Amino acid sequence: MKRFLSSSKLNLAVPPLKPRQKLFIAVVNFNGTLFGLVVEEVLNIQDIVIKPLGELLRDMSNFAGATIMGNGEVALILDIDGIARKSGLVERLQANPIRQEELYVAPVEEMISVLLFEIPGLNKIALPLDAIDHIIKLDPAQIQQNGSREVVYFNEQLMDLVRLDHYVSGGSKNSHLHQSSTPVLTCHYRDRLYGLMVKQVTDIIEVPAKLHELSTPQRGLNGCIIFNDQVINVLDLEEVLVMHNIQEESDEYPKVIDLYLPS
């Protein structure tokens, strides 16, 4: 069973919900009990260093500390235990314990977390969340040329930029997409840093780990998954990066690359 807490617990102004409005809920764990924090938007995934709050802010039970983001802004870190206690969740659980039959049971089917995004020509593409290091916004003025390749200097490293619409079947290669800031998914492959340029990041969801094979091979796609009766393409990250690394002056790429690894 999941309990849900909204931003009203932080004494924030909560606008009224619109009809059929989508809610983002972060599911967290308090002493073995799952409850959900209703949030307005999912912005990013980022590794952080938590710093303790100063003496004047120590009594703020909703926050465990703070961190300094890459752009210099300060972000507060929520204290899950403090929020659960302050919300009255502990007292309610003690007064009305969850019966055994109400306990949350994990689905038998293996699930994975994926990031959903769009590229020109394809609206639903997924990539496992653990394959992505960061999600950043890139301004076209930051892009530089390293020979025939587009690169940017990021985190004290030279990062190759990969336009996914050039390598994935169904992508609109001639689209003039990147005239303004664009989302970039950073990842590592064989000790090199790459930035995957996409049109839009749309969601983070849990989906069945089982892949449905494509009836005919599609360049840059590993298969598809079915979620809420919708077909979501799964990016073949390794194949895309191999195609990116073997590109010559020609625009011709193999339709599908079969990778044979030594046993």
Phi and psi restraints in degrees (value plus and minus 20) as a CYANA .aco file:
   2 LYS   PHI    -133.2   -93.2
   2 LYS   PSI     117.3   157.3
   3 ARG   PHI    -122.5   -82.5
   3 ARG   PSI     131.6   171.6
   4 PHE   PHI    -144.3  -104.3
   4 PHE   PSI     112.8   152.8
   5 LEU   PHI    -141.3  -101.3
   5 LEU   PSI     119.1   159.1
   6 SER   PHI    -124.4   -84.4
   6 SER   PSI     155.9   195.9
   7 SER   PHI     -85.1   -45.1
   7 SER   PSI     -30.2     9.8
   8 SER   PHI     -83.3   -43.3
   8 SER   PSI     -43.1    -3.1
   9 LYS   PHI     -86.2   -46.2
   9 LYS   PSI     -38.3     1.7
  10 LEU   PHI    -119.4   -79.4
  10 LEU   PSI      -8.1    31.9
  11 ASN   PHI      39.4    79.4
  11 ASN   PSI      18.4    58.4
  12 LEU   PHI    -121.0   -81.0
  12 LEU   PSI     132.4   172.4
  13 ALA   PHI     -88.3   -48.3
  13 ALA   PSI     106.8   146.8
  14 VAL   PHI    -131.6   -91.6
  14 VAL   PSI      90.7   130.7
  15 PRO   PHI     -87.7   -47.7
  15 PRO   PSI     130.7   170.7
  16 PRO   PHI     -83.6   -43.6
  16 PRO   PSI     125.8   165.8
  17 LEU   PHI     -90.6   -50.6
  17 LEU   PSI     121.5   161.5
  18 LYS   PHI    -109.0   -69.0
  18 LYS   PSI     135.3   175.3
  19 PRO   PHI     -75.8   -35.8
  19 PRO   PSI     112.2   152.2
  20 ARG   PHI      41.4    81.4
  20 ARG   PSI       3.5    43.5
  21 GLN   PHI     -91.6   -51.6
  21 GLN   PSI     116.5   156.5
  22 LYS   PHI     -98.5   -58.5
  22 LYS   PSI     114.8   154.8
  23 LEU   PHI    -125.6   -85.6
  23 LEU   PSI     118.8   158.8
  24 PHE   PHI    -120.8   -80.8
  24 PHE   PSI     106.3   146.3
  25 ILE   PHI    -146.3  -106.3
  25 ILE   PSI     103.1   143.1
  26 ALA   PHI    -112.5   -72.5
  26 ALA   PSI      96.0   136.0
  27 VAL   PHI    -107.1   -67.1
  27 VAL   PSI     101.7   141.7
  28 VAL   PHI    -145.9  -105.9
  28 VAL   PSI     151.3   191.3
  29 ASN   PHI    -142.3  -102.3
  29 ASN   PSI     109.0   149.0
  30 PHE   PHI    -145.9  -105.9
  30 PHE   PSI      88.6   128.6
  31 ASN   PHI      30.0    70.0
  31 ASN   PSI      23.3    63.3
  32 GLY   PHI      66.5   106.5
  32 GLY   PSI     -23.6    16.4
  33 THR   PHI    -126.4   -86.4
  33 THR   PSI     106.6   146.6
  34 LEU   PHI    -103.3   -63.3
  34 LEU   PSI     114.1   154.1
  35 PHE   PHI    -161.9  -121.9
  35 PHE   PSI     140.2   180.2
  36 GLY   PHI    -131.5   -91.5
  36 GLY   PSI     117.6   157.6
  37 LEU   PHI    -120.6   -80.6
  37 LEU   PSI      99.2   139.2
  38 VAL   PHI     -99.5   -59.5
  38 VAL   PSI      99.8   139.8
  39 VAL   PHI    -139.3   -99.3
  39 VAL   PSI     139.6   179.6
  40 GLU   PHI     -98.2   -58.2
  40 GLU   PSI     -57.2   -17.2
  41 GLU   PHI    -181.3  -141.3
  41 GLU   PSI     127.3   167.3
  42 VAL   PHI    -116.6   -76.6
  42 VAL   PSI      98.0   138.0
  43 LEU   PHI    -117.6   -77.6
  43 LEU   PSI     -63.4   -23.4
  44 ASN   PHI    -185.4  -145.4
  44 ASN   PSI     145.7   185.7
  45 ILE   PHI    -140.3  -100.3
  45 ILE   PSI     107.1   147.1
  46 GLN   PHI    -173.4  -133.4
  46 GLN   PSI     119.3   159.3
  47 ASP   PHI     -98.1   -58.1
  47 ASP   PSI     116.3   156.3
  48 ILE   PHI    -155.5  -115.5
  48 ILE   PSI     143.9   183.9
  49 VAL   PHI    -132.8   -92.8
  49 VAL   PSI      99.2   139.2
  50 ILE   PHI    -103.9   -63.9
  50 ILE   PSI     108.4   148.4
  51 LYS   PHI    -130.1   -90.1
  51 LYS   PSI     121.3   161.3
  52 PRO   PHI     -86.1   -46.1
  52 PRO   PSI     131.6   171.6
  53 LEU   PHI     -92.8   -52.8
  53 LEU   PSI     134.4   174.4
  54 GLY   PHI     -89.7   -49.7
  54 GLY   PSI     152.3   192.3
  55 GLU   PHI     -77.0   -37.0
  55 GLU   PSI     -58.4   -18.4
  56 LEU   PHI     -90.2   -50.2
  56 LEU   PSI     -42.6    -2.6
  57 LEU   PHI    -126.3   -86.3
  57 LEU   PSI     -12.5    27.5
  58 ARG   PHI     -85.0   -45.0
  58 ARG   PSI     -45.3    -5.3
  59 ASP   PHI    -104.0   -64.0
  59 ASP   PSI     -17.4    22.6
  60 MET   PHI    -100.8   -60.8
  60 MET   PSI      73.4   113.4
  61 SER   PHI     -90.8   -50.8
  61 SER   PSI     -33.7     6.3
  62 ASN   PHI    -100.4   -60.4
  62 ASN   PSI     -31.1     8.9
  63 PHE   PHI    -146.3  -106.3
  63 PHE   PSI     115.5   155.5
  64 ALA   PHI    -114.2   -74.2
  64 ALA   PSI     -36.5     3.5
  65 GLY   PHI     148.7   188.7
  65 GLY   PSI    -181.1  -141.1
  66 ALA   PHI    -166.5  -126.5
  66 ALA   PSI     145.9   185.9
  67 THR   PHI    -164.5  -124.5
  67 THR   PSI     136.6   176.6
  68 ILE   PHI    -122.2   -82.2
  68 ILE   PSI     100.7   140.7
  69 MET   PHI     -96.5   -56.5
  69 MET   PSI     151.5   191.5
  70 GLY   PHI     -82.6   -42.6
  70 GLY   PSI     -46.7    -6.7
  71 ASN   PHI    -109.6   -69.6
  71 ASN   PSI     -13.7    26.3
  72 GLY   PHI      72.9   112.9
  72 GLY   PSI     -28.4    11.6
  73 GLU   PHI     -98.6   -58.6
  73 GLU   PSI     133.4   173.4
  74 VAL   PHI    -117.1   -77.1
  74 VAL   PSI     112.0   152.0
  75 ALA   PHI    -139.9   -99.9
  75 ALA   PSI     114.7   154.7
  76 LEU   PHI    -103.8   -63.8
  76 LEU   PSI     125.1   165.1
  77 ILE   PHI    -124.6   -84.6
  77 ILE   PSI     103.4   143.4
  78 LEU   PHI     -88.5   -48.5
  78 LEU   PSI     120.5   160.5
  79 ASP   PHI    -116.8   -76.8
  79 ASP   PSI      81.8   121.8
  80 ILE   PHI     -81.2   -41.2
  80 ILE   PSI     -64.3   -24.3
  81 ASP   PHI     -83.1   -43.1
  81 ASP   PSI     -63.1   -23.1
  82 GLY   PHI     -83.5   -43.5
  82 GLY   PSI     -61.4   -21.4
  83 ILE   PHI     -85.6   -45.6
  83 ILE   PSI     -61.7   -21.7
  84 ALA   PHI     -82.1   -42.1
  84 ALA   PSI     -63.0   -23.0
  85 ARG   PHI     -88.8   -48.8
  85 ARG   PSI     -64.7   -24.7
  86 LYS   PHI     -87.1   -47.1
  86 LYS   PSI     -49.4    -9.4
  87 SER   PHI     -95.0   -55.0
  87 SER   PSI     -31.9     8.1
  88 GLY   PHI      68.8   108.8
  88 GLY   PSI     -12.9    27.1
  89 LEU   PHI     -81.6   -41.6
  89 LEU   PSI     -59.1   -19.1
  90 VAL   PHI     -83.3   -43.3
  90 VAL   PSI     -67.2   -27.2
  91 GLU   PHI     -83.3   -43.3
  91 GLU   PSI     -60.1   -20.1
  92 ARG   PHI     -86.1   -46.1
  92 ARG   PSI     -57.5   -17.5
  93 LEU   PHI     -88.3   -48.3
  93 LEU   PSI     -57.0   -17.0
  94 GLN   PHI     -89.3   -49.3
  94 GLN   PSI     -57.5   -17.5
  95 ALA   PHI     -96.9   -56.9
  95 ALA   PSI     -49.8    -9.8
  96 ASN   PHI    -157.5  -117.5
  96 ASN   PSI      55.7    95.7
  97 PRO   PHI     -78.9   -38.9
  97 PRO   PSI     126.3   166.3
  98 ILE   PHI     -92.7   -52.7
  98 ILE   PSI     104.6   144.6
  99 ARG   PHI     -88.1   -48.1
  99 ARG   PSI     135.0   175.0
 100 GLN   PHI     -75.9   -35.9
 100 GLN   PSI     -59.5   -19.5
 101 GLU   PHI     -91.5   -51.5
 101 GLU   PSI     -34.9     5.1
 102 GLU   PHI    -111.3   -71.3
 102 GLU   PSI     -30.1     9.9
 103 LEU   PHI     -81.7   -41.7
 103 LEU   PSI     123.8   163.8
 104 TYR   PHI     -84.5   -44.5
 104 TYR   PSI     109.5   149.5
 105 VAL   PHI    -133.5   -93.5
 105 VAL   PSI     101.5   141.5
 106 ALA   PHI     -83.7   -43.7
 106 ALA   PSI     121.9   161.9
 107 PRO   PHI     -82.6   -42.6
 107 PRO   PSI     125.5   165.5
 108 VAL   PHI     -85.5   -45.5
 108 VAL   PSI     -56.8   -16.8
 109 GLU   PHI     -90.8   -50.8
 109 GLU   PSI     114.0   154.0
 110 GLU   PHI     -86.3   -46.3
 110 GLU   PSI     113.3   153.3
 111 MET   PHI    -139.2   -99.2
 111 MET   PSI     131.9   171.9
 112 ILE   PHI    -153.3  -113.3
 112 ILE   PSI     134.2   174.2
 113 SER   PHI    -110.0   -70.0
 113 SER   PSI     112.4   152.4
 114 VAL   PHI    -151.6  -111.6
 114 VAL   PSI     134.3   174.3
 115 LEU   PHI    -117.5   -77.5
 115 LEU   PSI     108.9   148.9
 116 LEU   PHI    -117.0   -77.0
 116 LEU   PSI     117.2   157.2
 117 PHE   PHI    -170.5  -130.5
 117 PHE   PSI     152.1   192.1
 118 GLU   PHI    -142.2  -102.2
 118 GLU   PSI     129.8   169.8
 119 ILE   PHI    -148.1  -108.1
 119 ILE   PSI     141.3   181.3
 120 PRO   PHI     -74.4   -34.4
 120 PRO   PSI     102.8   142.8
 121 GLY   PHI      79.9   119.9
 121 GLY   PSI     -44.8    -4.8
 122 LEU   PHI    -151.8  -111.8
 122 LEU   PSI     105.3   145.3
 123 ASN   PHI    -115.2   -75.2
 123 ASN   PSI     -38.6     1.4
 124 LYS   PHI    -152.8  -112.8
 124 LYS   PSI      80.6   120.6
 125 ILE   PHI    -149.1  -109.1
 125 ILE   PSI     120.8   160.8
 126 ALA   PHI    -141.5  -101.5
 126 ALA   PSI     130.0   170.0
 127 LEU   PHI    -161.6  -121.6
 127 LEU   PSI     111.3   151.3
 128 PRO   PHI     -72.4   -32.4
 128 PRO   PSI     116.9   156.9
 129 LEU   PHI     -81.7   -41.7
 129 LEU   PSI     -53.6   -13.6
 130 ASP   PHI     -93.6   -53.6
 130 ASP   PSI     -25.9    14.1
 131 ALA   PHI    -106.3   -66.3
 131 ALA   PSI     -28.4    11.6
 132 ILE   PHI    -128.8   -88.8
 132 ILE   PSI     113.3   153.3
 133 ASP   PHI    -105.9   -65.9
 133 ASP   PSI     -73.9   -33.9
 134 HIS   PHI    -163.2  -123.2
 134 HIS   PSI     141.6   181.6
 135 ILE   PHI    -138.1   -98.1
 135 ILE   PSI      99.6   139.6
 136 ILE   PHI    -146.5  -106.5
 136 ILE   PSI     143.7   183.7
 137 LYS   PHI    -123.9   -83.9
 137 LYS   PSI     110.9   150.9
 138 LEU   PHI    -138.0   -98.0
 138 LEU   PSI     109.3   149.3
 139 ASP   PHI    -108.7   -68.7
 139 ASP   PSI     117.7   157.7
 140 PRO   PHI     -75.0   -35.0
 140 PRO   PSI     -47.8    -7.8
 141 ALA   PHI     -86.3   -46.3
 141 ALA   PSI     -39.1     0.9
 142 GLN   PHI    -100.8   -60.8
 142 GLN   PSI     -37.7     2.3
 143 ILE   PHI     -95.6   -55.6
 143 ILE   PSI     112.2   152.2
 144 GLN   PHI    -145.6  -105.6
 144 GLN   PSI     146.9   186.9
 145 GLN   PHI    -124.5   -84.5
 145 GLN   PSI     112.5   152.5
 146 ASN   PHI    -140.7  -100.7
 146 ASN   PSI      67.7   107.7
 147 GLY   PHI      48.3    88.3
 147 GLY   PSI    -144.3  -104.3
 148 SER   PHI    -111.7   -71.7
 148 SER   PSI     -17.7    22.3
 149 ARG   PHI    -123.7   -83.7
 149 ARG   PSI     130.0   170.0
 150 GLU   PHI    -113.3   -73.3
 150 GLU   PSI     111.9   151.9
 151 VAL   PHI    -157.9  -117.9
 151 VAL   PSI     144.7   184.7
 152 VAL   PHI    -166.5  -126.5
 152 VAL   PSI     127.7   167.7
 153 TYR   PHI    -108.7   -68.7
 153 TYR   PSI      96.1   136.1
 154 PHE   PHI    -158.1  -118.1
 154 PHE   PSI     111.0   151.0
 155 ASN   PHI      31.0    71.0
 155 ASN   PSI      22.8    62.8
 156 GLU   PHI      41.5    81.5
 156 GLU   PSI       8.7    48.7
 157 GLN   PHI    -156.5  -116.5
 157 GLN   PSI     134.8   174.8
 158 LEU   PHI    -105.8   -65.8
 158 LEU   PSI      99.7   139.7
 159 MET   PHI    -129.4   -89.4
 159 MET   PSI     102.9   142.9
 160 ASP   PHI     -91.3   -51.3
 160 ASP   PSI     112.6   152.6
 161 LEU   PHI    -116.2   -76.2
 161 LEU   PSI     114.4   154.4
 162 VAL   PHI    -142.1  -102.1
 162 VAL   PSI      95.2   135.2
 163 ARG   PHI    -104.4   -64.4
 163 ARG   PSI      82.9   122.9
 164 LEU   PHI     -80.1   -40.1
 164 LEU   PSI     -50.6   -10.6
 165 ASP   PHI     -85.5   -45.5
 165 ASP   PSI     -34.3     5.7
 166 HIS   PHI    -100.9   -60.9
 166 HIS   PSI     -39.2     0.8
 167 TYR   PHI    -140.4  -100.4
 167 TYR   PSI     -30.2     9.8
 168 VAL   PHI    -126.4   -86.4
 168 VAL   PSI     111.0   151.0
 169 SER   PHI     -76.6   -36.6
 169 SER   PSI     111.8   151.8
 170 GLY   PHI      75.9   115.9
 170 GLY   PSI     -32.8     7.2
 171 GLY   PHI     -93.7   -53.7
 171 GLY   PSI     125.9   165.9
 172 SER   PHI    -113.6   -73.6
 172 SER   PSI      71.9   111.9
 173 LYS   PHI     -83.0   -43.0
 173 LYS   PSI     -51.1   -11.1
 174 ASN   PHI    -109.5   -69.5
 174 ASN   PSI     -10.9    29.1
 175 SER   PHI     -90.4   -50.4
 175 SER   PSI     117.3   157.3
 176 HIS   PHI    -110.0   -70.0
 176 HIS   PSI      54.8    94.8
 177 LEU   PHI    -103.9   -63.9
 177 LEU   PSI     -63.7   -23.7
 178 HIS   PHI    -117.3   -77.3
 178 HIS   PSI      33.7    73.7
 179 GLN   PHI    -110.5   -70.5
 179 GLN   PSI     -32.5     7.5
 180 SER   PHI    -151.5  -111.5
 180 SER   PSI    -199.2  -159.2
 181 SER   PHI     -77.7   -37.7
 181 SER   PSI     121.6   161.6
 182 THR   PHI    -153.6  -113.6
 182 THR   PSI     127.5   167.5
 183 PRO   PHI     -89.3   -49.3
 183 PRO   PSI     122.4   162.4
 184 VAL   PHI    -152.2  -112.2
 184 VAL   PSI     109.0   149.0
 185 LEU   PHI    -116.7   -76.7
 185 LEU   PSI      99.0   139.0
 186 THR   PHI    -113.2   -73.2
 186 THR   PSI     123.1   163.1
 187 CYS   PHI    -175.0  -135.0
 187 CYS   PSI     144.3   184.3
 188 HIS   PHI    -133.7   -93.7
 188 HIS   PSI     121.2   161.2
 189 TYR   PHI    -165.8  -125.8
 189 TYR   PSI      99.0   139.0
 190 ARG   PHI      30.7    70.7
 190 ARG   PSI      31.1    71.1
 191 ASP   PHI      44.2    84.2
 191 ASP   PSI      -2.7    37.3
 192 ARG   PHI    -137.7   -97.7
 192 ARG   PSI     129.5   169.5
 193 LEU   PHI    -117.5   -77.5
 193 LEU   PSI     110.5   150.5
 194 TYR   PHI    -146.3  -106.3
 194 TYR   PSI     130.3   170.3
 195 GLY   PHI    -140.5  -100.5
 195 GLY   PSI      97.4   137.4
 196 LEU   PHI    -110.2   -70.2
 196 LEU   PSI      93.3   133.3
 197 MET   PHI    -103.7   -63.7
 197 MET   PSI     104.5   144.5
 198 VAL   PHI    -146.5  -106.5
 198 VAL   PSI     148.1   188.1
 199 LYS   PHI    -100.1   -60.1
 199 LYS   PSI     -63.8   -23.8
 200 GLN   PHI    -183.2  -143.2
 200 GLN   PSI     119.1   159.1
 201 VAL   PHI    -113.4   -73.4
 201 VAL   PSI     108.4   148.4
 202 THR   PHI    -130.7   -90.7
 202 THR   PSI     -52.7   -12.7
 203 ASP   PHI    -190.7  -150.7
 203 ASP   PSI     145.7   185.7
 204 ILE   PHI    -143.3  -103.3
 204 ILE   PSI     102.6   142.6
 205 ILE   PHI    -156.5  -116.5
 205 ILE   PSI     142.9   182.9
 206 GLU   PHI    -122.2   -82.2
 206 GLU   PSI     110.7   150.7
 207 VAL   PHI    -153.7  -113.7
 207 VAL   PSI     141.3   181.3
 208 PRO   PHI     -79.5   -39.5
 208 PRO   PSI     117.8   157.8
 209 ALA   PHI     -91.1   -51.1
 209 ALA   PSI     -39.2     0.8
 210 LYS   PHI     -88.2   -48.2
 210 LYS   PSI     107.1   147.1
 211 LEU   PHI    -115.1   -75.1
 211 LEU   PSI     120.0   160.0
 212 HIS   PHI    -114.4   -74.4
 212 HIS   PSI     104.3   144.3
 213 GLU   PHI     -88.7   -48.7
 213 GLU   PSI     125.5   165.5
 214 LEU   PHI     -96.0   -56.0
 214 LEU   PSI     123.1   163.1
 215 SER   PHI     -82.7   -42.7
 215 SER   PSI     -57.0   -17.0
 216 THR   PHI    -150.2  -110.2
 216 THR   PSI     123.6   163.6
 217 PRO   PHI     -76.9   -36.9
 217 PRO   PSI     117.5   157.5
 218 GLN   PHI    -141.3  -101.3
 218 GLN   PSI     109.4   149.4
 219 ARG   PHI     -81.1   -41.1
 219 ARG   PSI     108.0   148.0
 220 GLY   PHI      61.7   101.7
 220 GLY   PSI     -17.4    22.6
 221 LEU   PHI    -139.3   -99.3
 221 LEU   PSI     119.2   159.2
 222 ASN   PHI    -115.8   -75.8
 222 ASN   PSI     -32.1     7.9
 223 GLY   PHI     127.5   167.5
 223 GLY   PSI    -175.9  -135.9
 224 CYS   PHI    -168.8  -128.8
 224 CYS   PSI     142.1   182.1
 225 ILE   PHI    -145.3  -105.3
 225 ILE   PSI     133.7   173.7
 226 ILE   PHI    -126.8   -86.8
 226 ILE   PSI     102.1   142.1
 227 PHE   PHI    -157.6  -117.6
 227 PHE   PSI     100.5   140.5
 228 ASN   PHI      32.1    72.1
 228 ASN   PSI      23.1    63.1
 229 ASP   PHI      45.1    85.1
 229 ASP   PSI      -3.5    36.5
 230 GLN   PHI    -133.4   -93.4
 230 GLN   PSI     124.5   164.5
 231 VAL   PHI    -109.0   -69.0
 231 VAL   PSI     104.5   144.5
 232 ILE   PHI    -138.1   -98.1
 232 ILE   PSI     101.7   141.7
 233 ASN   PHI     -92.4   -52.4
 233 ASN   PSI     122.9   162.9
 234 VAL   PHI    -129.7   -89.7
 234 VAL   PSI     102.3   142.3
 235 LEU   PHI     -88.0   -48.0
 235 LEU   PSI     115.1   155.1
 236 ASP   PHI    -112.7   -72.7
 236 ASP   PSI      68.9   108.9
 237 LEU   PHI     -81.4   -41.4
 237 LEU   PSI     -61.4   -21.4
 238 GLU   PHI     -84.1   -44.1
 238 GLU   PSI     -64.1   -24.1
 239 GLU   PHI     -83.4   -43.4
 239 GLU   PSI     -62.1   -22.1
 240 VAL   PHI     -80.5   -40.5
 240 VAL   PSI     -64.7   -24.7
 241 LEU   PHI     -91.2   -51.2
 241 LEU   PSI     -52.9   -12.9
 242 VAL   PHI     -83.7   -43.7
 242 VAL   PSI     -65.0   -25.0
 243 MET   PHI     -81.5   -41.5
 243 MET   PSI     -60.4   -20.4
 244 HIS   PHI     -82.6   -42.6
 244 HIS   PSI     -57.4   -17.4
 245 ASN   PHI    -101.2   -61.2
 245 ASN   PSI     -39.7     0.3
 246 ILE   PHI    -120.8   -80.8
 246 ILE   PSI     -14.6    25.4
 247 GLN   PHI     -85.2   -45.2
 247 GLN   PSI     122.2   162.2
 248 GLU   PHI    -132.1   -92.1
 248 GLU   PSI    -181.4  -141.4
 249 GLU   PHI     -86.7   -46.7
 249 GLU   PSI     -47.4    -7.4
 250 SER   PHI     -93.2   -53.2
 250 SER   PSI     134.4   174.4
 251 ASP   PHI    -112.5   -72.5
 251 ASP   PSI     -13.8    26.2
 252 GLU   PHI    -104.0   -64.0
 252 GLU   PSI     110.7   150.7
 253 TYR   PHI    -147.7  -107.7
 253 TYR   PSI     133.6   173.6
 254 PRO   PHI     -82.5   -42.5
 254 PRO   PSI     126.1   166.1
 255 LYS   PHI     -84.7   -44.7
 255 LYS   PSI     -62.9   -22.9
 256 VAL   PHI    -163.8  -123.8
 256 VAL   PSI     119.7   159.7
 257 ILE   PHI    -129.9   -89.9
 257 ILE   PSI     102.2   142.2
 258 ASP   PHI    -115.0   -75.0
 258 ASP   PSI     103.4   143.4
 259 LEU   PHI    -120.7   -80.7
 259 LEU   PSI     101.8   141.8
 260 TYR   PHI    -130.2   -90.2
 260 TYR   PSI      92.3   132.3
 261 LEU   PHI    -117.6   -77.6
 261 LEU   PSI     119.9   159.9
 262 PRO   PHI     -84.5   -44.5
 262 PRO   PSI     119.8   159.8
